[in-house]
Amino acid sequence: MVVTKTTPLKGESIVSPWIETAIAKYGWIWIGLTFGLAAKYALLIKRGVRIRPALFFADVLLLPLVALIAYSAIHQSGVSGEAAALLTALATVGADRIVKFYTDRFVDQIAATDAAITVPTEPEN
């Protein structure tokens, strides 16, 4: 079996179009997530909080949710570029508070819906 190495032609990209599109569309969000996570831990270190692996792991697990929230906020506000990275970084720094806010809001909506649907029972005689 002969393997030949092909080099890209002049002006031809070595990156697939799908990857180029993903970087163009979501690159600023990834930059914001990275800088925001770094800023969050810098603030924690400045406050004297000891960084444990479990704390970092929990924040990494929160990142996809923060990315969705940031993408939604960016899309609704119509910003792009550096402003998108800034909004994402701010969302990442305040991820704990943002997730708690959305969770509380979701639970309140469920409770309100449940209260509206619940039929009162007849009192016993």
C-alpha positions as CSV (number, residue, x, y, z in Angstrom):
1,M,0.0,0.0,0.0
2,V,1.5,3.3,-1.1
3,V,0.5,6.4,0.9
4,T,1.2,9.7,-0.8
5,K,1.1,12.9,1.0
6,T,-0.8,15.6,-0.7
7,T,-0.2,19.3,0.0
8,P,-2.9,21.9,-0.3
9,L,-2.8,24.0,-3.4
10,K,-2.1,27.7,-3.2
11,G,-5.1,29.4,-1.7
12,E,-6.7,26.0,-0.6
13,S,-7.4,25.7,3.1
14,I,-6.2,22.6,5.0
15,V,-9.1,23.0,7.5
16,S,-12.5,21.6,6.7
17,P,-15.2,24.1,5.9
18,W,-17.3,22.7,8.8
19,I,-14.5,23.5,11.3
20,E,-14.0,27.0,9.8
21,T,-17.7,27.7,10.2
22,A,-17.8,26.5,13.8
23,I,-14.8,28.6,14.7
24,A,-16.4,31.7,13.0
25,K,-19.7,31.2,14.7
26,Y,-18.7,30.0,18.2
27,G,-15.1,31.1,18.5
28,W,-15.8,34.2,20.5
29,I,-18.0,32.2,22.9
30,W,-15.1,29.8,23.5
31,I,-12.7,32.7,24.1
32,G,-15.2,34.2,26.5
33,L,-15.6,30.9,28.4
34,T,-11.8,30.5,28.6
35,F,-11.2,34.0,29.9
36,G,-14.2,34.0,32.2
37,L,-13.1,30.7,33.8
38,A,-9.6,32.0,34.3
39,A,-11.0,35.3,35.8
40,K,-13.3,33.4,38.1
41,Y,-10.4,31.4,39.5
42,A,-8.2,34.5,39.7
43,L,-10.9,36.1,41.9
44,L,-11.2,33.0,44.0
45,I,-7.4,32.9,44.6
46,K,-7.4,36.6,45.3
47,R,-10.0,36.0,48.0
48,G,-7.9,33.3,49.5
49,V,-10.1,30.3,48.5
50,R,-8.3,27.1,48.2
51,I,-8.9,25.6,44.7
52,R,-9.8,21.9,45.0
53,P,-10.1,19.6,42.0
54,A,-13.8,19.0,42.8
55,L,-14.5,22.7,42.6
56,F,-12.8,23.0,39.2
57,F,-14.5,19.8,38.0
58,A,-17.9,21.2,39.0
59,D,-17.2,24.4,37.1
60,V,-16.2,22.5,34.0
61,L,-19.4,20.5,34.2
62,L,-21.3,23.9,34.3
63,L,-19.6,25.3,31.2
64,P,-22.0,23.7,28.6
65,L,-25.0,25.3,30.4
66,V,-23.2,28.6,30.7
67,A,-22.4,28.4,27.0
68,L,-26.0,27.9,26.1
69,I,-27.1,30.8,28.4
70,A,-24.4,33.0,26.9
71,Y,-25.3,32.0,23.3
72,S,-28.9,32.8,24.0
73,A,-28.1,36.2,25.5
74,I,-25.7,37.0,22.6
75,H,-28.2,36.0,20.0
76,Q,-31.1,38.0,21.6
77,S,-28.9,41.1,22.1
78,G,-27.5,40.9,18.5
79,V,-23.9,41.4,19.5
80,S,-20.9,39.8,17.9
81,G,-17.1,39.7,18.1
82,E,-15.5,41.0,21.2
83,A,-18.8,42.0,22.7
84,A,-19.9,38.3,22.5
85,A,-16.7,37.2,24.2
86,L,-17.2,39.8,26.9
87,L,-20.8,38.7,27.6
88,T,-19.7,35.1,27.7
89,A,-16.9,35.9,30.1
90,L,-19.2,37.7,32.4
91,A,-21.7,34.8,32.3
92,T,-18.8,32.4,33.1
93,V,-17.6,34.5,36.1
94,G,-21.1,34.6,37.5
95,A,-22.0,31.1,36.5
96,D,-23.0,30.0,39.9
97,R,-25.4,32.9,40.4
98,I,-26.8,32.6,36.8
99,V,-27.5,28.9,37.1
100,K,-29.1,29.5,40.6
101,F,-31.2,32.3,39.1
102,Y,-32.5,30.2,36.2
103,T,-33.1,27.2,38.4
104,D,-35.1,29.2,40.9
105,R,-37.1,30.8,38.1
106,F,-37.8,27.4,36.5
107,V,-38.9,25.9,39.9
108,D,-41.2,28.9,40.5
109,Q,-42.8,28.5,37.1
110,I,-43.4,24.8,37.8
111,A,-44.9,25.6,41.2
112,A,-47.2,28.2,39.7
113,T,-48.3,25.8,37.0
114,D,-48.9,23.1,39.5
115,A,-50.9,25.4,41.7
116,A,-53.1,26.4,38.8
117,I,-53.7,22.8,37.7
118,T,-54.2,21.3,41.2
119,V,-57.9,20.8,41.9
120,P,-58.9,21.3,45.5
121,T,-60.1,18.2,47.2
122,E,-63.5,18.0,49.0
123,P,-63.3,18.3,52.7
124,E,-64.1,15.2,54.7
125,N,-67.3,15.2,56.8
